[in-house]
Amino acid sequence: MYELLNSIKRKILWLTLISQLAITTWSVGQSAGSNGSTMLWYAKPATQWLEALPIGNGRMGGMLFGGIRTEHLQVNDQSLVTGTTQKVGYYQPFGDVFVELDSAGTIRNYRRELNLQNAVHTVRYESNGVQFVRTAFASFPDQVQVLHFSASKPGQLTGTIRLTDAHQALVRVEDGKLVATGTLENGMIHESQVRVVAKGGRVSVSPAGIRVNQATTVTVLLAVGTSFVNDESLNFVGQHPHQRLNNQLEKAAKKSIDQLMSAHTLDYQSLFGRVH
């Protein structure tokens, strides 16, 4: 029964994603889809969920709004569901990551895009003579979602990274990371962890968020997981996800953004490149 429900859920999510992309392309901005391009691009941030653009790795995903002063990543994981083996459950949102930047001045040449060729979301704009670029993707090889911010001049990135949980789990600080751990009514444990790697600036951490001051590049790494295991003999209850997420973030944090991007791109294109 669970496998049947899971299959139905995946089909619904896939149809929702296709519909979201179609609606967004038609209603929000300029898309080059009519000439065969695999690029969706827009001249302004999203103001509602259907205008946001998706990233995902087959297990976890996110919707990115591309805000200028606040980037909003809404996160999900395919295993976070209510219900039990005796009761039908429902798919649940996981939480949100907010990157709130201290920036001022006139914004010029804004563009956000989703490149289906490499599954990378990009935002570009200019402010006070500085070029700002952020890239985001969900890596299957490293099992993390990555948001990377860069500026054309040193020390231009100052802001706060916040983590929230959709089920009111408290956010705590642990080993320089933001961590939120909660339990659904069916006993499923879920956890999210955020780690920040900054170059050229100072980083401080509190339960209110990770504060970055005057950095040149900032990489936000997010790992999420649950205690679900696809084993009926165990009543679908597996290990606590905490140590698994620790390991994923520790390994990812040791890699450069180029290494993370390369692994993600090679993996994704091995699938996407099979058809035209």
Secondary structure, 3 states (H helix, E strand, C coil): CHHHHHHHHHHHHHHHHHHHHHHHHHHCCCECHHHCCCEEEECCCCCCHHHCEEEECCCEEEEECCCCCEEEEEEEECCCECCECCECCCECCCEEEEEEECCCCCEEEEEEEEECCCCEEEEEEEECCEEEEEEEEEECCCCEEEEEEEECCCCCEEEEEEEEECCCCCEEEECCEEEEEEECCCCCEEEEEEEEEEECCEEEEECCEEEEEEECEEEEEEEEEECECCCHHHCCECCCCHHHHHHHHHHHHCCCHHHHHHHHHHHHHHHHCCCC
